Amino acid sequence: MTVARARLGEEREDDDRAMARGTPATRSDSEGDDGALSSVRSLDRPFVILRVMREHRRAMRLTEIATAAQLHLATTQRIVNLLVRYGYVERDGLDYHLGVVSLLNGNTYLMTNRLVQAAEPILQELTGSTGLTSSLTVRYEFTAVLLLRAASTPPLRFQLPIGEQMPLVVGGARVLAAHLEDDDIEALLEGVENIPLASGVVLDKAEFIESLKVIRERGYAFGQGQREAGALSIAVPVFSREREVIAAIQLSAMIEDIPVDVDALVIELKRASGAITRRIP
C-alpha cells in the first residue's frame, strides 16, 4: 500500500468514526437523516455547503466542510457527492473545491445580467473619454462585488478579478455603504472600532459614519490610498428608475495619472451613471 493510499484509508476511518459519534459542532443537525428537520432547511443545505467552500477560498476536507456548515458528517457526505456529480464541486484526493460549473454559472450571469449589458458600452466610453480604468460593482450583503471593468491603457498595476468581493468600508465601495439604512450601517460596523487604510490613516467608527453622510450629500465618494497605497478612486451610485441604488461605477488610477480637475471626472461619472439608468429596462 502506498503512503497516499494509507493516508486516504486513515482519513476515511476518521470520517467513519466521526459519522458514528457526530462531531461536536454538528450535533444540532444529527436528526437531519430521520426527516425531523423541515424540507425548507433540507433544501438550504447544498447552498450552505457551497457558501462555506466559496468563503474559505481553498480546498477543504469533508470534516472541515461539515464543521463549518454545522451539518452532520453523513449529511455533508451525501450532499457533497451530489454536488460532485453535477460539477458544482470537484474532488482531488481527500480535498474538495468548487467545480467548473460555478465558473460556467458566473459567466452566464454576466452574459444575461441586464445591468452588465447596459453598463458595458457606457464604461467603455467612460474609459475612452477619461483615460482611466472604470468599473461596475453591486452590493452583496455587506460587500461590493466587481462585475465589470473597462481597463485603461496602460492598465492599473494591480487589478482585482471579476467576481471579487470587497469590504464596503474602503474605496469606492463606500458609495454603496452611504445609502444603507441606519440599522444596516450599524450591522456593517458591528465589532469594528477602527478602519485602517493603505495610506496609513486610521479612521475611527464615528469618523467613518460621518464620512458616509458627506458622500451621500455630495453624491460621490473620493478616496486616496484607501485600498492600495498611491491609488485614487472616485465613485458614484447607479440608480434604478425608482431611484433605488442598485450599483456603483468608479474611476481608478494611480495618483500621478489622475487629472487635476477632479470635478470634471465627477461630472463624467454622474453622466455615465444616468446613461446606465436610462438603458436599464
C-alpha positions in Angstrom: 0.0 0.0 0.0 1.4 3.4 -1.0 1.7 6.3 1.5 -1.1 8.2 -0.3 -3.5 5.2 0.0 -2.6 4.7 3.6 -3.4 8.3 4.4 -6.6 8.0 2.4 -7.6 5.0 4.4 -6.8 6.8 7.7 -8.9 9.8 6.6 -11.8 7.6 5.7 -11.5 5.8 9.0 -11.6 9.2 10.8 -14.7 10.2 8.8 -16.3 6.9 9.7 -15.6 7.4 13.4 -16.9 11.0 13.2 -20.1 9.9 11.5 -20.7 7.3 14.1 -20.4 9.7 17.0 -21.3 13.0 15.4 -18.8 15.9 15.5 -19.4 18.4 18.4 -20.0 21.2 16.1 -22.7 19.4 14.1 -24.8 17.6 16.7 -27.6 20.2 16.1 -28.1 18.6 12.7 -27.8 15.0 13.9 -31.5 14.5 13.4 -31.3 15.5 9.7 -31.3 11.9 8.5 -34.6 11.0 10.1 -36.6 13.7 8.5 -37.2 15.7 11.7 -36.0 18.9 10.1 -38.2 20.9 7.7 -38.0 20.4 4.0 -37.1 24.1 3.5 -34.0 23.6 5.7 -33.1 20.5 3.8 -33.2 22.4 0.6 -30.9 25.0 2.1 -28.1 22.6 2.9 -26.4 22.4 -0.6 -26.3 26.2 -0.7 -24.8 26.4 2.8 -22.1 24.0 1.7 -21.3 25.9 -1.5 -21.1 29.2 0.5 -18.8 27.6 3.0 -16.5 26.4 0.3 -16.6 29.8 -1.5 -15.8 31.8 1.6 -12.9 29.6 2.6 -11.3 30.1 -0.8 -9.2 26.9 -0.6 -9.7 23.2 -0.9 -11.3 21.6 2.2 -11.6 18.2 3.7 -15.0 16.7 4.2 -14.8 17.1 8.0 -13.9 20.7 7.7 -16.9 21.4 5.4 -19.2 19.6 7.9 -17.9 21.6 10.8 -18.1 24.9 9.1 -21.6 24.2 7.7 -22.7 22.8 11.1 -24.0 19.7 9.4 -23.7 16.0 10.4 -20.8 14.4 8.5 -23.1 11.8 6.9 -25.4 14.5 5.6 -22.4 16.5 4.3 -21.0 13.5 2.5 -24.3 12.8 0.8 -24.8 16.4 -0.3 -21.2 16.8 -1.4 -21.4 13.6 -3.5 -24.4 15.1 -5.3 -22.6 18.4 -5.9 -19.7 16.5 -7.3 -22.0 14.5 -9.6 -23.3 17.8 -11.1 -20.0 19.6 -11.3 -20.6 22.2 -8.6 -17.8 20.6 -6.5 -14.7 18.7 -7.6 -12.7 16.2 -5.6 -8.9 16.0 -5.6 -7.8 13.1 -3.3 -9.2 13.9 0.1 -9.8 17.6 -0.8 -12.9 19.2 -2.2 -13.1 22.6 -4.0 -15.7 24.4 -6.1 -16.2 22.9 -9.6 -16.1 24.3 -13.1 -19.9 24.7 -13.1 -19.5 27.6 -10.7 -17.5 29.3 -13.4 -20.0 28.5 -16.0 -22.8 29.9 -13.9 -20.8 33.1 -13.3 -20.2 33.5 -17.0 -23.8 33.0 -17.8 -24.7 35.6 -15.1 -22.5 38.2 -16.7 -23.9 37.4 -20.2 -27.5 37.6 -19.2 -27.5 40.3 -16.5 -29.3 43.4 -17.7 -27.3 45.8 -15.6 -24.0 44.5 -17.0 -25.4 44.7 -20.6 -26.5 48.3 -20.0 -23.3 49.3 -18.4 -20.6 47.7 -20.6 -20.7 50.2 -23.5 -21.1 53.1 -21.1 -17.9 52.1 -19.2 -16.0 51.7 -22.4 -17.0 55.2 -23.4 -16.1 56.5 -19.9 -12.6 54.9 -20.0 -12.1 56.2 -23.5 -13.0 59.8 -22.6 -11.1 59.9 -19.3 -8.2 57.5 -20.0 -8.8 55.9 -16.6 -10.0 52.4 -15.6 -13.7 52.3 -14.9 -15.6 49.6 -13.1 -19.1 48.5 -12.0 -19.8 46.9 -8.6 -23.0 45.8 -6.9 -23.7 45.2 -3.2 -24.0 41.6 -1.9 -24.8 41.6 1.8 -22.0 43.8 3.3 -19.6 43.6 0.5 -19.2 45.1 -3.0 -18.8 42.6 -5.9 -16.9 43.6 -9.0 -19.0 42.8 -12.1 -17.4 44.7 -15.0 -14.2 46.6 -15.8 -13.0 48.7 -18.7 -9.2 48.9 -18.3 -7.2 52.0 -19.2 -4.0 51.9 -21.3 -1.7 51.1 -19.7 -3.8 49.2 -17.1 -3.5 49.6 -13.4 -0.6 47.8 -11.8 -3.0 45.7 -9.6 -6.5 44.8 -10.8 -9.0 42.8 -8.8 -10.5 39.8 -10.6 -14.1 39.9 -11.7 -16.3 38.5 -9.0 -14.0 39.6 -6.2 -15.7 40.8 -3.0 -14.5 44.0 -1.4 -15.4 45.5 2.0 -17.9 48.4 2.0 -15.7 50.4 4.4 -12.9 51.4 1.9 -12.6 52.8 -1.6 -15.4 53.4 -4.0 -17.5 50.8 -2.2 -18.3 53.4 0.4 -20.7 55.0 -2.0 -22.8 51.8 -1.6 -22.4 51.9 2.2 -23.6 55.5 2.2 -27.0 54.6 1.0 -27.6 51.8 3.6 -30.3 52.2 6.2 -29.0 53.2 9.7 -29.7 49.6 11.0 -27.6 48.2 8.2 -24.7 50.6 8.8 -24.8 49.5 12.4 -24.7 45.9 11.4 -21.9 46.6 8.9 -19.8 48.1 11.7 -20.6 45.6 14.4 -17.4 44.8 16.2 -15.4 47.4 14.2 -13.7 50.2 16.2 -11.1 51.4 13.7 -10.7 51.2 9.9 -7.0 51.2 8.8 -6.3 52.5 5.2 -3.5 51.6 3.0 -2.2 55.1 3.3 -1.6 54.6 7.0 -4.5 56.7 8.0 -6.8 55.1 10.6 -10.5 56.2 10.8 -12.5 55.5 13.9 -16.1 54.4 13.8 -17.5 57.9 14.3 -15.3 59.4 11.6 -16.4 56.7 9.1 -20.1 57.2 9.8 -19.7 61.0 9.3 -17.8 60.4 6.0 -20.8 58.4 4.8 -23.1 61.4 5.4 -20.7 63.6 3.3 -20.7 61.0 0.5 -24.5 60.8 0.5 -24.9 64.6 0.4 -22.4 65.3 -2.4 -23.2 62.3 -4.4 -19.8 60.7 -4.8 -17.0 59.0 -2.9 -13.4 60.2 -3.3 -10.7 58.0 -1.9 -6.9 58.4 -1.8 -4.7 55.5 -0.6 -7.8 53.7 0.7 -7.3 50.1 -0.5 -3.9 50.5 -2.2 -1.2 53.0 -1.3 -0.7 55.6 -4.1 -4.1 54.8 -5.7 -7.0 57.1 -6.1 -10.7 56.4 -6.8 -13.9 58.3 -7.5 -17.2 56.5 -7.4 -20.9 57.5 -7.8 -24.1 55.4 -7.3 -26.2 54.0 -10.1 -29.9 54.3 -9.5 -32.9 52.3 -10.8 -35.7 54.1 -12.4 -37.4 54.0 -9.0 -34.3 55.9 -7.6 -33.0 53.0 -5.6 -29.2 52.5 -5.5 -28.5 49.3 -7.4 -24.8 49.6 -8.2 -21.8 51.9 -8.3 -19.4 52.9 -11.0 -15.9 54.0 -10.3 -12.8 55.6 -11.9 -9.5 54.4 -10.6 -5.8 55.3 -11.3 -2.6 55.9 -9.6 -2.5 59.4 -8.1 0.0 60.7 -10.7 -2.3 59.7 -13.5 -5.4 61.5 -12.3 -6.1 64.9 -13.9 -6.1 67.9 -11.6 -9.8 68.6 -12.4 -11.5 66.0 -10.2 -14.8 67.9 -10.5 -14.8 67.2 -14.3 -14.4 63.5 -13.6 -17.3 63.5 -11.1 -19.4 65.1 -13.9 -18.4 62.4 -16.3 -19.2 59.7 -13.8 -22.6 61.1 -13.0 -23.4 61.4 -16.7 -22.4 57.8 -17.2 -24.5 56.7 -14.2 -27.6 58.5 -15.6 -27.0 56.8 -19.0 -26.9 53.4 -17.4 -30.1 54.1 -15.6 -31.8 55.1 -18.8 -30.6 51.9 -20.5 -31.9 49.6 -17.9 -35.3 48.1 -19.0 
